[in-house]
Amino acid sequence: MQFELAQPLYKQAYDRIKHLILTGELKPGSKVIVSKLAKEYQVSRTPLREALRQLQKEGLLIQNHLGTRVVSINLTDYEELYFCRLLLEKQVMSMVVDEITAESLEKAEEILAQARNALKNENHLDILTLNTQFHEVFYHTCSNRRLVQMLEHVRSLLLIYRANALKYTAYNREVTEEHAKILEAVEERDVHKAIEAIETHVNNDMNRGRIIFTKKEDLAESN
């Protein structure tokens, strides 16, 4: 496979490797070898290393004495991260209800409409991207940037598991409707209702993602 010249090589490498991670072609815990990727994509190691650094910043890759690997967390880590996400999301939402602009609300409505169209086409990766963009509308509105940075870091560590859970159309439908309830509450400037909606959404999200760990256990028992 060769990359196009129209776009920076590191960006193409980043997009391709991220796609492999989110689709499960590169599984959690698997090693990422720069020399192998350089040969496969027919590019030098420099843009690949830049792409890997960006993916490390996003929490999708980790690097230690064993090399670079796709991040892998256990069920306890997963639940602890979701507990942190819930606390942070509720705090962000409590601020956003008062701070959000009409322009940002309109943008959230547009993203939600796009997600519904993607749902009809069962385009799971597009839905994942749109779901992230939906939440980012609120994050970008929040005046506490450190709070948002912490939340975005936690979400990045959970991205692989959310991507796998959203391969199920029923889950995508649930998420889309939960987002609609969040948006409705924010549009009404109802803080209590908005916090309740985000709490329901995050708890449901955690339960949806547990299927990944359940499948791992079932596979281990069958071997």
Sequence and secondary structure as in RCSB ss.txt:
>XXXX:A:sequence
MQFELAQPLYKQAYDRIKHLILTGELKPGSKVIVSKLAKEYQVSRTPLREALRQLQKEGLLIQNHLGTRVVSINL
TDYEELYFCRLLLEKQVMSMVVDEITAESLEKAEEILAQARNALKNENHLDILTLNTQFHEVFYHTCSNRRLVQM
LEHVRSLLLIYRANALKYTAYNREVTEEHAKILEAVEERDVHKAIEAIETHVNNDMNRGRIIFTKKEDLAESN
>XXXX:A:secstr
    SSS HHHHHHHHHHHHHHTTSS TT B  HHHHHHHHT  HHHHHHHHHHHHHTTSEEEETTEEEE    H
HHHHHHHHHHHHHHHHHHHHHHHH  HHHHHHHHHHHHHHHHHHHTT HHHHHHHHHHHHHHHHHH S HHHHHH
HHHHHHHHHHHHHHHTTSHHHHHHHHHHHHHHHHHHHTT HHHHHHHHHHHHHHHHHHHHHHHHHHHHHHHH 
